[in-house]
């Protein structure tokens, strides 16, 4: 009995020691997420006081105004499109509804900068749309007839909204589906019309979901650099990039980045403040969705047409145009060696970053499970900090920190060994991998944590009584039961790494191009046809997580 007690004590002591190792690893990962923010404050503080006044007068005020207008317009439009389409496919039954349910997610597969790139080519005065209109109206040249230019604020708001509305559609539809049927049916018995039912019952109940979706869409708006620059909108993100790259003013770029970071914090705080009194009083597990109204004939066709509009404009039109242009380019010149190299760079970089992001996310989430303390929750939030930061801000912070470390390594190598290492970390691509880790770690942590939360705690107790330690319990119990969650998280991270533009532009090594940076360069030069294949490849890969989301969304509450 004494031997058994001593073994148990030794086993418990070993478990705690190894648990501390996992905590230290999580602390290191969380610390890495804080480094870019600290570096930004350090670099911004090096700027003179006069620099602040100059930036505020000539750059910040105008860019902040442009960003505010764009965010307001995108917020209103994505809320309107996302909520109305979610209600349409939930409250009504009509031919094609089941196709619309998943097809409305398709714009998520197209990055904002690709949509802007495609529409700039589509709606160019010599492009297919305006050429067809002139042919129908009998005009022979753009001097006689041309549509208004989309390179303005209205164009940017419209195109961004067509891509980002699914961020509202997804949570709003989930909320409409899980609302208790009796609330809707009671409203019907009280004589509430369909329009009143939406405005007085369904919409107020879905406000928390809509607020979350709008905040996510606005985060993506702040993160955008390609679409804003292509469409002539000088947002804060574009100003950061031009201040550093064009003017070589690193302190100024850092100061603008802090202003953008404060805007992000204000946005998150506002979203949480708006939902502070919102509570869910109905259990989703016991709720059932109400019986939808059946529409047939012209009414059904009108509903289908309305639901198809955002799909056609946000996905079908740009994807079809890219397919046609890519095929023409392939027939004319085939696949160039440079494009194949860029595709290989994109795949290798994204795959390597995905592996690292999944491992770090697993460490943080698993540590929070084996050490269920409040401090670990704080570590999880700190580890997810990078996802809330625009890619340009994050990349600039990493550039400052890693650049300083590169210079220190170079000086040390010269003093000790007599040779220069140059930009070792930036030149090797490690800095870019660091940016991907910081940017997308939140996806990995959230997904792994959700997967682990479905595993009963009794499994952990059983594994410990069988003699498994911290690592053994992970390999034998948690990983086998979380494979599907890890695979889904890996897919999302891989696709996001492929699409990431702003961080890649700032941190990629010299003479290193990805599909995203290749597309950006060609669009900036106005040679749209040269980048069609790269754009189409990104869109095709981006469809994969949309398929995953559509499959998850098929699980509906039981109909009455």
N, C-alpha and C positions, 0 to 999 in steps of 0.2 A: 504493500500500500504506500509505503514511504517512497519506494522507487518510482511508482506511478505519479505521485505528487511532485517529485523532483523533476520528472520528465515533462509534466504539464507546465511547471514553472519555467523550465528552460525553453520549452516551445513558445510560451507566451512572451518571454523576454526576447527571443529571436524575432518573433512576429512584430514586436514593438520597434526593435532596432531597424529592421528592414522597412517598416512603415515610415520611420523617420527619413530613410534614404529616399523614399518616394516623395515625401514632403519637401525635402531639399531640392529634388529634381523639379517639382512643381514651382517652388520659389524661384529657381533659376529661369524657368520658362516665363513666369510672370514678370521677372526682372527684365528679361529681353524685350517684353512688350512695352515696358515703361521707358526704355532707352531712347526711342525716337522722340517721345514727348519731352524728355529732359534735354535732349540735344537741341530741340527747337527753341526752348526757353533760353538755353545757354547762348545759342547763335543770335537770337533776337536781341538779347541783352547787350551784345557786342556792337549793335548798331547805335549810332549817335541819336540824341534826342531830336536833332534837326531832321534826321531821316524819317522819324515817325510823322512829323508835320508834313514833310514833302509827300510821303506815301498817302497820307490821309487826304491831302488836297488833290493830288493828281492821279492817284490810282485807286485807293481804297474806297473813297466815297462813291465814285462812279461804278466800280465793280460790285460793290455791295448793293447799290441800287438795282443794277442789272440782275444780280443774283436773286434779290428779293422779289422782283417782278416775275422772273422765271419760275421761282418756287411757288409763288401764289397762283400763277396760271396753271402750272402742272398739278398742284394740289387740288385745285377745284375740278380740273378736267378728269384726273384719275379717279377722284371720288365719285364723280357723276357717271363715268363710263363703267367703272368697276362695280358700283352698287347697283346700277340699273340692269346690267347684264346678269349679275348674280340673281337678282329678283326675277328676271325674265325666265331663266332656265330652272328656277326653283318653284315659282308660283304658277307657272303655266305649262300645260302639256300640248305640244304641237309637233307636226312632222319635222324631224331633224333635230329635236331638242337634245337627244343623247349625244349626237355628234358635236353640237355646240358646247356641251358641258366641258369636253376636253379640248376642243379646238380653240376656245377662248384663251387657253394657256399658251398657245403657240408663239405669240409675240415675245414671250420670255426667252425664246431661243435666239433672238436677234439682238445683239448688243446695240446700244443707242448709236454708237458711232457708225455702225454698218447701215442702219436705217437712214441716217443722215447722208451717208455716202451714196446709197442707192437712190434716194429721192433727188439728190443734187444732179445725178446723171439722168434719172427718169424725166425730171421737170426742167432740164436744161433747155434753153431756147432752140437748140438743134437736136434735142432728145426726142424719143419716140412719142411722148404724149403731146407735146406742142406741135410736132411735125404732123401728127395725125389730125389734130384740131384744125390746123391751117389747111390741110388737104381737103377736109370736109367743107370748110368755109370758103375755099377758093383763094386763099392767100398764098403767095409764093415765097415770102421771106420773113424772118423775124422782125424786120423793120416795119412791116405792115400790121403784124399782130403778134403779141407775146403776152403770156400770163405774168402776173406779178411775181417777183423774185421771192423765193422762200427763205433766202438768207437774211433773216431778220428775227426779231424776238417772237413774233407770232408763229413763224415757221418752227422755231426751236421748241416752243411750248407745245404745239400740235404734235410734232414728231416724237418728242419725249413722252408725251401722254399716251400715244398709241402703243408704245413699247412697255410702259411701266404700269398701265392700269391693272394687269393681272395681280400685282401686289395687293390691290384692294379687292379684286374679284375673288381671290382664294379665301381669305378670312371671312368676307361678307357672305359668300355662298355657304361656307361651313356653319356660320351663325344662323342663317335662314333655315338650313336643313335640320339643325338641332333644336330649334325653338319648339316648345311644346305645342302640340296641335290644339289643345284645349283653349289656349289663349287666342289663337286665330279663330277658332270656331265660336267662342263666346262673342268675339267682336262681330262675327257674321250675324249671329242671332240678334244682336243689338242694332242691326240695320246698317252696319258700316259698309260703304262701297269698297270696290277693289282699290281705287285710288286712295281713299281714306285709310284703308287697312295698311297700305304701304307707308304712308306718311305718319300715321298716328301710332301704329303698333310695331310693325316690322323694323322700320328705320331707327326709331329710338332705341330698340333693343340691340341693334347691330352697331350702334355708335362706337363702342370700344374696339370692335374688329375693324371698322372703317378707319378709326384713328391710328391703329397700328399699321394698317396697310398704307395709309397716306404718308406716315412717318418714314416707312421703308422706301417708298417711292421718292420722297424728298431727299433721303440719304443718297440714293442712286443719282438723283439730279445734281447734288453737290459733288459727287464723285466724278461726274462726266467731264471729260475734257475734249474728246474728239468731236462729238456732235456740236458742242457749243462753239468750238473754234471753226469748224466747217461752215456753220450757219451764221457766223459773224457776231456772236454774242460774247462780250468780254466779261465772263463771270469771274468770281474770285479764283477758281481753279485755273482758268486760263491765265489770269494775271500772275499767279504763282509761277507757272511754267515759263511764261515769257520774261518775267523779272529775273529768273535764274539763268535760263538758257540764252536768251537774247541779250540781256543787259549784264549778265555775269554778276548780279547783285545778290549774293547769298544772304546777308543779313536782312535785306529788304524782303526777299522771298520768305524767309523765316517769320518775319513780322506779319506778313499777309497770311501765312499759314496759321499763325496763332489766332488771327481774327476769324478765319474760317473754322478753326477748332472751337472757338467760343460760340460760333453760330450753331455748330453741331450739338454742343452741350445744351444750348438754349432750346434747340428743336426737341431733343430727347426729354428735357425737363418739361417743356410745354405739353408734349404728348402725355407724359405721366400725370401732370397736373390736371389735364382735361379729363382723365379717366379716374381721378382720385376717389370719386363717390360712386363709380360704376361697380356693381356687384352682380354676379350671376346667381339667380335663385332657383334655376331649373337644372337638374342633373341631365347632362347629355346622354348618359347611359340609359336613363329611363324615359327619355323623350322620344317622340315620334313626329315626323314632319306631317304637315297637313296635306290633304288631298288637293293637288293642283287643279286649276280650272282648265278645262279642255278647250282648245281653240282649233277650229277647222276652217276649211275654205280659205277665203281671202284673209281672214284674221290670222290664221296659222301661217300663211305665206308672209304676211307683214311682219309677224313676230320673228320668223326665220330670217327675213331680210334685215331687220334691225340688228339681230344678233350677229349676222355675218359682216356687217360694216367694219367693226374694229378688227376683225380677223383679216379681211381683205386688205385693209389699209396698213395694218401693223405687221402682217406676216406674208400674205400671199403675194402682194404686189412687189415688195422688195426681193423676196425669195425667188419669184418667177423671173424677175429682171436679172438677178445675179446668175440664175441658171442659164438663161439665154446668152448673156455676155460671156460667161465662163465657157460655154460650149463653142461660141464663136472664137474665143481666144485659143481654146484647145485645138480647134481645127486649123487655125492660122499658124500657130507656133508650137503647139504641143505643150508639155510640161517642161518648163525650163529647169536647168540644173539648180539655179539659184532658188527657185521656188521649192524644189525638193529639199534643199538644204535648210530652208526656213521652216518647212514642215517638220523636218527631223529635229531642229532646234526646239520648236514649240513642243513636240511630243516628249522629248527627253527631259526638258526643263520642267514641264507640267507634271510628268510622271514622278520625277525625283522629288519635286516640291510636295506632291500629294502624299508620298510615303512619309516624309518628314512631318508634315502637318498631322497625319493620322497618328503617328507614334506620339507626338507631343500632346495631341488632344486626348489620346488614351491615357497618358501619364496623368494629366490634370484631372480628368473625369474619374479615373480609377482611384486616385489618391483621395478625392472627395468622398468616395464610397467607403474606403477602408478607414479613413480618419474623418468621421462625420462631425466636424466642428464648424463653428461659425467662421473661423478664419479661412477655412478652405473655400467657403462660398465667396469670400472676398477675393481669394486667389483666382477662382473661376471667372469672376467679373473682370478682374484686371487682365486675365489672359484673353478675354474677348474684346478688349479695348480697341484693338486695331481694326475690327470690322466696322466700328462706328466712325472711324477716321477716313476721310477721302484718301484715295490712293496717292494723289500728288503730295498731300501733307505728310502722309506716312513715309513715302519714298524720300522726301526732302529731309525728314528727321533721320532716317537711316543713312542717307548720303552724308550728312554732317558727322554722325557718329562713326560710321565705317571709314569715311575719309580720314578722320583724325587718327583712327587706329592704323590705317594704311601708312600714314606719314610716320607714325611712331615706329612701326615695324621697319620701314625703310631706313630711318635714321639709325635704328639699333643695328641693322644689318651692315650699314656702312661703317659704323663705329667699331663693331666687333669683327666683321668678316671682310670688310673692304669692298663690298659690292652692293648694288642697289636692287631692291625687290620690286620697285615701281608700285603700281596700284594692284597689289596682290589680291585683295578681297573683292574689290570692284571689278578688276579685270578678269577674274576667274568666274564671275557670275554668282559668287556666294552672297553678295549683297542683295542681288535680285531674289535669290532663294529666301533670304531673310525677310524681304518685303512680302513675299507670298505667304510665308509662315505667319507673320504678324497680321496680315490682311485677312486670312481665311481660317485662322486657328479657331475662331468662334464657331464656325460650321462644324468642325470636327468635335470640339468639346461638347457642343449642344447635342449633336447626333449620338455620340457615344454615351453621354450622360442619360439621354432618353432611353437608349437600349439597355443600359445597366439598371435603370430604375424599374424595368419590367421583370428583372430577375429577383425572386423573393430573397430576403435576408436569411431565411432559414438555410438556403443553399450554402451561404458563406459559413454558417455555424457548422453545418455538416462537414464541409471540406476541412475546416480547422480541426474537428474531432478526428478526422481520418489522417491528420498529420501534414496536411498541405500548408506551406507557408504563403507569404504574400504573392510571390511570383508564380508558384505552383497553382494556387487558387485561380490566378488570372488565366494561365494557360489551359488548365483542365476544366474550368467551370465557366468563366465569364466570356472568354473569347469564342468558344464554340457556340454559345447561346447568343452572341452579338454579331455574328458574321454578316447577317443581312443588313444590320444597321451600319456596320463599318463599310460594307460595299456601297451602300447608298451615299454615305458621307464622302467616300473616296471619289465617287462619280461626280458629285456636286463640286468638290474641291478641284478636281482635274479640269472640269469645264470652265470654272471660274478663272483658273490659272491661264487657260488658253485664251480667254477673252480679255484678261486684264491688259489695259493699255497704258494708263497714266504712270503706274510704277515702273512698267517695263521701259517706257520712253526715257525715264530719268536714270535708271540703274543698269540698263543692259551694257555689257562690255562693248568695246569698240569693234566695229565690223561684225556685230552679232545682231541678226534680225530674226524676229518671229513673224508669224502670219499677221498678227495684229499691228506690229510696227511697220511691216511692209505695206499693209493697206493704208495706214496713216500717211506714210511717205508719198505713196502714189496719189492719194486724194489731195494732199497738200499741194502737189505739183499739178493737179488737174487732169492727170492721166488715169481716169477712172477705169478704163477697160483693162489696164494692166493688173489691177488688183481684184478682179471679179472672182478668179479661182480661189484666192486666199479668203475672200469674204464668204464665199459659198461654203468652203471647208469649215470655217468657224461656225456658220449657221447650222450645218449638218450635225456637227458634234454637239452644238447647243440644244438640239432637239432631244437628246438622250435624257437629261434630267426632267424635261417637260413630260416625256413618256412616263417616267417614274412618278411624277406628281399626279398625272392623270390616272395611273393605276391605283395610287393611294386614295385618290378622291372618289373612286367608284364605290367605295364602301359607304352605303347610305343607311340611315336609320330605317327601321321597319315601317313600311306604309301601313296605315290602319286598314 
